[in-house]
């Protein structure tokens, strides 16, 4: 069994939300891992993460891409909007030609959003 250790960071008491979504073309993506959040498609390549409860003070968001055929998402970029204190984080997926791109069934986004709950 692999041992788990608490994350260490230059930002104390950081809480990370790891969200893995699978594309569903023009439908809402499938949320594979995260509890307490809903990810919806709001338009072509546009998504919105909504937290069920206040996650704390926003620190950062980042994303990695995966695909059954990696070349299908080569050159793609995810751009996050500013975090909304109402508990939402919008983002858009762009293809290599800088056009908004829907996430296909065999394409995945691994999203990391970090918050501070205390000591802010």
N, C-alpha and C positions, 0 to 999 in steps of 0.2 A: 504494500500500500504506500502511495506517495504521501508524505507528510505535508500538511498545509501550515503555512506560517502567516502571521498578520502582515499586511502590506506596510512598508515603511516609506515615508514621504517627507519632503521638506515642508509640506503643509500638514501640520498635525491634525489628527482626527478627521481625516479625509474619508468620505464614504463614496464608493463607486457603484454605479448602476451599470451592469453589463447587459446589453440588449442585443439579441441575435434575431434578425428577421429574415424570412425567406420571401422572395418576390412572388407576386401573384398577378403579374401584368397590370390590368386596369382595376383590380380589386384591392382591398386592404391586404397588406402583407401578413404573413403568418408570424406571430410572436413566438419564437421557440424557447426562450429562456427566462425572460424577465417577469417578475411578479409585481403587481401594483402599478403597472403602466399599460397603456393602450397605444398602439401605433396605427395611425390611419393614413390612407392615401388621400390627399386633398386636391390633386390635379396631376398632370403628366409629370412624373419624376418628383413630385412634391409630397412630403410626408410630415406628420405632426405626432410628436410623442407627448402624451398627457399622463401626468402622475396622479394617482388616486388620492394622495395626501402630500402635504408640503415636504419636499425632500431636503430642504435646508437652503443654505446660501450657495448659489451657483459658482463653480470654479472653472470648469472646462468641459468641452465635448470633443471627441475624436471618433474616427471611424476607419475600419478596414473592410475591404471588399473580398469576396470569395465567389467562385463559380465552378460548376462542373466542367466547363470549358473556359479556363482563365482568359484566353484571348478574346472572349466575348465582352469582357469588361476592361480590357486594356485601355489605358488612357482616361478612364472614368474618374470623376472627382465628386466628393460630397462636400457641400457648402452648408454650414449651419448658420441659421439666423441667430440674432441675439436671444438669450433665454428670456422668456416672459414670466414675470413674477407670479402670474396666475397659475403657474405649474405646467407650462407647455414649452416645448422646444421644436421649432420647425427646421426642416432642412430640405435641400434639393439635390438630387443625383443628376449629374451632367455626364454625357457621353464624350468621347474623344473629340467630337466636332463642336463641343460646348453647347449642345442642345439638351434640354431636359429629357431624361430617359426613364421610362418605367422599368422597374425591377422584374426580370423574367423569373419563371418558376425555379430554374436551377441556379439562380443568382442570390447571394446573401450579403447582408450588411451586418458587421459586428460593431456595435456602437458602445462607446464608453462615455458616460456622463458622470462627472464628479461633483460632489457637494460637500460643504462643511455643515455639520449640525450644531456644533458648539464652538465656543471660543472665537466667534467672529467679531 
